[in-house]
């Protein structure tokens, strides 16, 4: 399965030799690939090349498609019953260069956010090489401090208007604390070359972004993920166990899908090369036979059939690769089309449909076709529960029936609520939707049920989890 893909911009003056130097350093830096790295380094001609040792093979080739030039490297590594393939492709489009990395694993179900460090090392090698083309925010393996100097850059990212090669992860400080909900150093290292990791340093920095982002930015320990040019709905991750893995998984899946949908791969280019060679050799053979007229007609037909089979095989390989990339990008016909109605939280429409199907399944007797289909659809589409975390916070705040504290207000605002003071009450509006508003008393509730009634009122308006 495709585990990770990424595309990184290279400096215009980066050469093919420098591309291979980075790969050599990566191979030599890992104990499992050190030997083949030394062999590759000693090879006077780097391309085309095939090297093999006990557990590893290295292959290189070059190709040209119109005005685009490619230099391709592939490492195949057997490791405890798994087969890992790592591709690094230098793409040169009329002087505009980038490196594309694909990492695949066969015989395993490794999750995207659990890639062994030895596999991520190739991306880190390019990040640390000095070959990358940097813009106003560097692509690095270290957390980047949020400052006044990069404030506008961060605001553009949060507002979905940032033209950048990678997504942005923004980690805020926990309330009245100097710490974060995630290990920012570890996450930045693991997401090197996959995302920018921005961290809040000054207290209230994130809180003060509210006006510029219409309240969309996180704070108080929350972590936001924002995608280039708003190509996908931003996500906010609430403080809690496992949040770092969720952040890394979200970023990795997006980058892999984006790169996998339009970037070349070794098998795609190799298949085209094989098809071209087969066609060229078939034409040469036909010309030779026509000129000499000494080969039997049967042999000629047989050779033509071999050429046809080679072309068919190449075409099928290219088609298979295209299907893999489509799957990585979330391709294929959806079970149901997404409506144009904006979502109040990520995956809201998905979870609404799943919740309805769960309710239908509970009312359907076993042994019916409806029961079997509902069970199969629900097994393939589990509830994602993004909004449930929001609902739990709402319950914790309002069910007590107590007056809202400054901390409560800060938490509600981080969820997307706008709170306006109005005499003895607060007017609470959700994400700017006038039809989703509530009145909350500034004094404690007179009855024990007052808080629960308020929770019911709020969730009946904005929640699809019932």
C-alpha positions in Angstrom: 0.0 0.0 0.0 1.1 3.6 -0.6 2.3 4.9 2.7 3.6 8.3 2.0 4.1 10.7 -0.9 5.4 14.3 -1.0 6.7 16.8 -3.5 9.3 19.3 -2.5 10.6 22.3 -4.6 14.3 22.3 -5.4 16.6 25.2 -6.1 16.9 26.0 -9.8 20.6 25.3 -9.7 20.3 21.9 -8.1 22.0 19.3 -10.3 21.5 15.6 -10.9 24.8 14.9 -9.1 23.5 16.7 -6.0 20.3 14.8 -6.2 22.2 11.5 -6.0 24.5 12.8 -3.3 21.5 13.4 -1.0 20.4 9.8 -1.7 23.8 8.4 -1.0 23.9 10.2 2.4 20.5 8.8 3.2 21.4 5.2 2.3 24.8 5.4 4.2 23.1 6.9 7.2 20.8 3.8 7.8 22.5 0.6 9.0 20.2 -1.6 6.9 21.1 0.2 3.7 24.7 1.3 4.4 26.3 -1.4 2.3 24.3 -0.8 -0.8 24.7 3.0 -0.2 28.5 2.5 -0.3 28.2 0.4 -3.5 26.0 3.1 -5.1 28.5 5.8 -4.0 31.3 3.9 -5.7 29.4 3.5 -8.9 31.1 5.8 -11.4 27.9 6.0 -13.5 24.8 6.5 -11.5 22.3 6.0 -14.3 21.1 3.6 -15.6 22.1 1.2 -12.9 21.0 -1.9 -11.0 22.7 -3.0 -7.8 21.6 -5.8 -5.4 22.8 -7.2 -2.1 21.2 -9.6 0.4 18.2 -7.6 1.3 18.2 -4.5 -1.0 18.1 -3.6 -4.6 18.7 -0.2 -6.2 17.6 0.8 -9.7 17.9 4.1 -11.5 16.8 5.3 -14.9 16.2 8.6 -16.8 13.3 9.6 -19.0 12.0 12.5 -21.0 8.4 13.4 -21.8 8.1 16.4 -24.0 9.8 19.3 -22.1 9.9 17.4 -18.8 13.0 15.5 -17.8 13.1 12.8 -15.1 15.9 11.1 -13.1 14.5 8.2 -11.1 15.8 6.2 -8.1 14.2 3.2 -6.5 15.2 1.3 -3.4 13.5 -2.1 -2.7 14.2 -3.4 0.8 13.1 -6.7 2.4 12.6 -6.2 6.1 11.1 -8.8 8.4 8.6 -10.2 5.9 7.7 -6.7 4.6 8.8 -5.3 1.3 9.4 -1.5 1.3 9.8 0.4 -2.0 11.1 4.0 -1.8 11.2 6.1 -5.0 12.9 9.5 -5.3 12.2 11.3 -8.6 14.0 14.4 -9.8 11.6 16.3 -12.1 12.8 19.2 -14.3 10.1 21.2 -16.0 11.9 23.8 -18.1 14.3 24.6 -15.2 11.7 24.4 -12.5 12.8 21.5 -10.3 11.3 19.4 -7.6 11.9 16.1 -5.9 9.0 13.6 -5.6 9.1 10.8 -3.0 6.8 7.8 -2.9 7.0 5.2 -0.1 5.1 1.9 -0.4 4.9 -1.2 1.8 3.8 -4.6 0.6 2.8 -7.4 3.0 1.9 -5.0 5.8 -0.9 -2.7 6.9 1.4 0.1 8.3 -0.6 3.2 9.0 0.4 6.5 7.5 1.2 8.1 10.9 3.3 5.1 12.0 6.0 5.0 9.3 9.3 3.6 10.7 11.9 6.4 11.0 14.2 4.5 8.6 11.6 5.0 5.8 11.0 8.7 6.5 14.7 9.4 6.5 14.8 10.0 2.8 12.4 12.9 3.1 14.4 14.3 6.0 17.6 14.0 4.0 16.3 16.3 1.3 14.9 18.7 4.0 18.4 18.9 5.6 20.3 19.0 2.3 20.2 22.7 1.6 18.8 21.9 -1.9 15.2 22.9 -1.2 13.8 26.2 -2.6 12.7 28.2 0.4 10.0 30.9 0.6 9.1 33.2 3.5 8.6 30.2 5.8 11.3 27.5 5.5 10.7 23.8 5.1 12.4 22.4 8.1 12.4 19.6 10.7 12.1 22.0 13.6 9.0 23.8 15.0 8.7 27.4 13.6 7.8 30.0 16.2 4.7 32.1 15.5 5.8 35.8 15.6 4.6 39.2 14.4 6.8 38.7 11.3 5.0 35.6 10.1 1.6 36.6 11.5 0.1 37.5 8.0 1.4 34.2 6.6 -0.3 32.3 9.3 -3.5 34.2 8.9 -3.6 33.4 5.2 -3.1 29.8 6.0 -5.9 29.7 8.5 -8.2 31.6 6.1 -7.5 29.1 3.3 -5.7 31.6 1.1 -2.1 30.4 1.4 -0.3 29.3 -1.8 2.3 27.0 -0.2 3.7 23.5 -1.1 2.7 22.0 2.2 -0.1 22.0 4.8 0.3 24.0 8.0 0.0 22.6 11.6 -0.6 25.3 14.2 -0.1 24.2 17.8 -1.2 26.5 20.6 -0.1 26.6 24.2 -2.3 25.1 26.9 -4.3 27.5 29.0 -2.0 29.2 31.6 0.8 26.9 30.7 4.1 26.9 28.7 3.4 23.5 27.3 1.6 22.0 24.3 -0.8 19.1 23.9 1.6 17.5 21.5 5.4 17.0 21.5 6.1 19.8 19.0 9.7 18.8 18.5 8.8 15.2 17.7 5.9 16.1 15.4 7.9 18.6 13.5 10.7 16.0 13.0 8.2 13.4 11.8 6.4 15.9 9.5 9.6 17.3 8.0 9.0 17.8 4.3 5.3 17.0 4.8 4.0 20.0 6.7 5.0 23.3 8.3 4.7 23.0 12.1 4.0 26.5 13.7 3.9 26.9 17.4 2.6 29.6 19.7 5.3 31.1 21.9 3.8 34.3 23.4 0.8 34.1 25.6 -2.4 35.2 23.9 -0.8 35.2 20.4 -3.4 32.8 19.1 -6.2 34.4 21.0 -5.3 37.8 19.3 -5.6 36.2 15.8 -9.4 35.8 16.3 -10.3 39.1 14.6 -8.2 38.3 11.5 -9.5 34.8 11.1 -13.2 35.3 12.1 -12.5 33.1 15.1 -11.4 30.1 13.0 -7.9 29.8 14.7 -7.3 27.4 17.6 -6.0 28.4 21.0 -5.8 27.0 24.6 -4.0 23.8 23.6 -5.9 23.1 20.4 -4.1 22.1 17.2 -5.3 23.3 13.8 -4.4 21.8 10.4 -4.8 24.1 7.3 -4.4 23.1 3.7 -2.8 25.0 0.8 -5.3 27.3 -1.0 -8.2 25.8 1.1 -8.1 22.6 -1.0 -9.6 20.8 1.9 -11.6 21.8 5.0 -9.4 22.9 7.9 -9.5 20.6 10.9 -9.1 21.5 14.6 -8.0 18.8 17.0 -9.0 19.0 20.6 -6.6 18.3 23.5 -6.5 14.7 24.5 -4.7 11.4 24.2 -3.5 10.5 20.7 -4.0 13.9 19.2 -0.4 13.9 17.7 -1.1 10.7 15.8 -4.4 12.1 14.5 -2.7 15.3 13.3 0.1 13.4 11.5 -2.3 11.0 10.0 -4.5 13.8 8.6 -1.6 15.7 7.1 0.0 12.6 5.6 -3.2 11.4 4.0 -3.8 14.7 2.4 -0.3 15.2 1.1 -0.1 11.6 -0.2 -3.4 11.9 -2.0 -2.5 15.2 -3.6 0.9 14.1 -4.8 -0.3 10.6 -5.8 -3.0 12.0 -8.0 -0.7 14.1 -10.3 2.9 13.1 -9.8 4.7 10.5 -11.8 5.9 7.2 -10.3 8.6 4.7 -11.2 6.2 2.1 -12.5 4.3 4.7 -14.6 7.4 6.0 -16.4 9.0 2.5 -16.6 5.9 1.1 -18.3 5.9 3.9 -20.9 9.6 3.2 -21.5 9.0 -0.5 -22.0 6.1 0.2 -24.3 8.2 2.6 -26.4 11.1 0.1 -26.6 8.8 -2.7 -27.6 7.3 -0.7 -30.3 10.7 0.5 -31.6 12.1 -3.1 -31.6 8.9 -4.4 -33.4 9.3 -1.8 -36.1 13.1 -2.7 -36.5 12.3 -6.4 -36.7 9.6 -5.9 -39.4 12.0 -3.7 -41.4 14.7 -6.4 -41.1 12.4 -9.1 -42.3 11.1 -7.1 -45.2 14.6 -6.3 -46.3 16.0 -9.8 -46.1 12.9 -11.9 -46.8 14.6 -15.0 -45.4 12.6 -15.5 -42.2 9.5 -17.7 -42.2 6.1 -16.0 -42.0 5.3 -18.0 -38.9 8.3 -16.5 -37.0 7.4 -13.0 -38.1 3.9 -13.5 -36.7 5.3 -14.9 -33.5 7.6 -12.0 -33.0 4.8 -9.5 -33.7 2.7 -11.3 -31.1 5.5 -11.0 -28.5 5.7 -7.3 -29.2 2.0 -6.9 -28.8 2.0 -8.7 -25.5 4.8 -6.5 -24.2 2.8 -3.4 -25.1 -0.3 -4.9 -23.5 1.7 -5.7 -20.3 3.1 -2.2 -20.2 -0.4 -0.7 -20.7 -1.9 -2.9 -17.9 1.0 -1.9 -15.5 0.3 1.8 -16.2 -3.4 1.3 -15.7 -2.8 -0.5 -12.4 -0.5 2.3 -11.2 -3.2 4.9 -12.2 -5.8 2.9 -10.2 -3.5 2.9 -7.1 -3.0 6.6 -7.4 -6.8 7.1 -7.7 -7.4 5.1 -4.6 -4.7 7.1 -2.7 -6.5 10.3 -3.8 -9.9 9.0 -2.7 -10.9 8.3 -6.2 -13.8 6.1 -7.3 -17.6 6.7 -7.4 -18.9 7.7 -3.9 -21.7 5.8 -2.3 -23.6 9.1 -2.0 -22.8 12.6 -3.3 -21.9 15.3 -0.8 -24.5 18.1 -0.6 -23.6 21.8 -1.1 -24.8 22.6 2.5 -21.7 23.8 4.4 -20.6 21.6 7.3 -20.5 22.9 10.9 -17.6 20.6 11.6 -15.5 18.2 9.4 -17.2 15.0 8.4 -20.6 16.2 9.5 -22.5 14.9 6.5 -20.7 11.6 6.7 -21.5 11.1 10.4 -25.1 12.2 9.9 -25.7 9.5 7.3 -23.9 6.9 9.4 -26.0 7.9 12.4 -29.2 7.5 10.4 -28.1 4.1 9.0 -27.2 3.0 12.6 -30.7 3.9 13.7 -32.2 2.1 10.7 -30.1 -1.0 11.5 -31.4 -1.1 15.1 -35.0 -1.3 13.7 -34.3 -3.9 11.1 -34.7 -7.7 11.9 -31.7 -9.9 11.3 -31.8 -12.2 8.3 -33.2 -9.6 5.9 -31.4 -8.2 2.9 -31.8 -4.7 4.4 -30.1 -5.8 7.6 -27.2 -7.4 5.6 -26.7 -4.3 3.4 -26.9 -1.9 6.3 -24.4 -3.9 8.3 -22.0 -4.1 5.3 -22.2 -0.3 4.6 -21.7 0.6 8.3 -18.7 -1.8 8.5 -17.1 0.0 5.6 -18.0 3.5 6.9 -17.4 3.8 10.6 -18.6 6.9 12.5 -15.7 9.4 12.5 -17.0 11.3 15.5 -15.3 14.7 14.9 -18.3 16.6 16.2 -18.8 14.3 19.3 -15.7 15.8 20.9 -17.3 19.3 20.5 -20.6 18.0 22.0 -18.8 16.6 25.0 -17.2 20.0 25.7 -20.6 21.7 25.4 -22.1 19.2 27.9 -19.3 19.8 30.4 -19.7 23.5 30.2 -23.5 23.9 30.2 -24.7 20.9 32.2 -23.4 22.3 35.5 -25.9 25.2 35.3 -23.2 27.6 36.5 -22.4 31.0 35.3 -19.8 31.0 32.4 -16.3 31.5 33.5 -13.6 33.2 31.4 -12.2 29.7 30.7 -15.6 28.5 29.6 -16.0 31.4 27.3 -12.5 30.8 25.8 -13.3 27.2 25.2 -16.7 28.0 23.6 -15.0 30.5 21.3 -12.4 28.0 20.3 -15.2 25.7 19.2 -16.6 28.5 16.9 -19.2 30.1 19.2 -19.5 33.9 19.2 -20.5 35.3 22.6 -22.0 38.7 23.1 -22.9 40.2 26.5 -26.6 41.4 26.7 -27.6 42.7 30.1 -28.3 39.7 32.2 -27.7 37.2 29.4 -25.1 36.1 26.9 -26.2 35.8 23.3 -24.4 32.7 22.0 -24.2 32.2 18.2 -22.6 29.2 16.5 -20.2 29.9 13.6 -22.0 33.0 12.4 -25.3 31.2 11.7 -28.1 33.5 13.0 -30.5 30.5 13.2 -28.2 28.7 15.6 -28.2 31.0 18.6 -29.0 30.6 22.3 -29.5 32.8 25.3 -27.4 31.9 28.4 -28.0 33.4 31.7 -25.1 35.2 33.5 -26.3 33.8 36.8 -26.4 30.2 38.0 -29.5 28.2 37.1 -32.2 28.0 39.8 -32.9 24.3 39.2 -30.7 21.2 38.8 -32.4 20.6 35.4 -31.7 24.0 34.1 -28.2 23.1 32.8 -29.4 19.8 31.2 -32.2 21.6 29.5 -29.8 24.1 28.0 -27.5 21.3 26.8 -30.5 19.6 25.2 -31.5 22.9 23.5 -28.0 23.5 22.1 -27.3 20.0 20.9 -30.8 19.6 19.3 -30.0 22.7 17.2 -26.4 22.0 16.1 -25.6 18.3 16.6 -26.3 15.3 14.4 -25.4 12.7 17.0 -28.7 11.6 18.5 
